[in-house]
Amino acid sequence: MIGMLEKTDELKTVKLQKDTWILEVPAEICQKEGFAEGTLVSLTFKDSGIQTSYIHPTEKAQKSAERFVGKYGDFMKEMEEIDD
């Protein structure tokens, strides 16, 4: 039997390229599986199936993201509010 998790936000597509989707793994799943938050998963259609692989965040990528959010975070929040 498949267990049900708490309702989460929709999956966030980070990138779409030809037959591959890069999706952000929800925080609840990262926590449950012991992955770092920000872990991504790639889904690629190949040979009548789907191949998957995890993309774990590197320390360099995390620091870069923190700098980006620090620099543009307020602007991003304002844009989200305008979108609502």
Buried (B, 14 or more C-beta within 10 A) or exposed (E): EEEEEEEEEEEEEEEEEEEEBBBBBBBEBBEEEEBEEBBBBBEBEEEEEEEEEEBEBEEEEEEEEEEEEEEEEEEEEEEEEEEE
